[in-house]
């Protein structure tokens, strides 16, 4: 297992947020570890499918090189909704493992 993968697993386990407000200030680092960080990407929520979302990204903690993304995992979470933290953490792991964006929403 690589150091980056270990760091990613540690930061995911340490992540405690289970909801994000649609009007909550964004574009900031939420959690920082030696090799990776979790960022709230956008200055505010964005619409998609008639719902509002927040963009969380697990990123390598290195300078960005054009053409080489630092993103390791992406979780798009419906804002103003609360999710069990295990689901949020699982979404980060699935995104990292499957190289796919994970969308967290609630059933009607």
N, C-alpha and C positions, 0 to 999 in steps of 0.2 A: 504494500500500500504506500502511495506517495505521501510526502509531507503535506502537500496541498490537500489531498483527500482527507487526511487525518484532521487538518485544520478546519476543513469544511464540515466534517462530522461534529467536531467540538463546537463550532459556532452555531450550527443548527440546533444542537442539544441545549445550548445556552439561550437560544432565542425565546423570549417570553411574550411577545405581542400577539394578541389574538383578534385584534380589530384595528381599523384605521378609519378616521373620519374623512368624509368627502372634502371638507374644507380645512383639514389639518395641514399646516405648513409642510412642504415636501422638500425634495432634493437635498437629502442629508444622509449621513451614515448613522445607522441605528445601532450597529454592533460591530466592533473591530477586533480582529485577532491578528496574530503575527503575519499570516500569509493570505488571509481572506477577510472580507467584510460584507455586511448586509446593508444595502442602501435602499432608501425610499427614493425612487427615480424622478418622478414628475413633481412640478411645483404644486399641482392640485390633481384632483381625480380627472379621469377621462371617460367619455361615454363610449359604450359599445353595446349594441343589442338592447337599447333602451334602459341600460343600467350603468351605474358609475363604478369605476374600478381604480385601485391603486396598484402601482407597479413596484414590486419588491425584487431586488436582484442580489444574488450572492456573486461577488466579484473577486477576482484575484487582486491582491493589494500590491500592485506594481504599476508603474507608469504605463499609460495607454500608448500602444504602437499602432499607427494607422493601418487598417486592414487586418488587424489581429484583435478580436474582441477579448475583453477581460471577464465577460460574464460566464459564470459557471452554472447558474441556475436562475430561472425566472418564475416568480409566482405572482399571478394577477389575482388580487383579492377584492371581492365586492366590498365597497366602502360602506360604512355605517351598519355593518353586519358583524356579528361575533361568531367565531369558529373555535372549536376545541383546539388547543395548542398542538395536540398530537397530529391533527389534520394539517395544520400549517407546516409543521416540521416535516411530515410525510410528503407534502407537496414539494418542498425544497429537495428532499432526497430523490423523489421520482424525477423531478426536472433535471437534476444533476446526472442521474443514472441513464435516463432516456434521451437526454439532449432535447427536451421539449418544454414549451411553456405550459405551466399548469394554471388552470382557472379555478378559483374557489368561489362557489355560489351556494345559495340556500335553495332548497326545494320549495315550491309554492305551497 
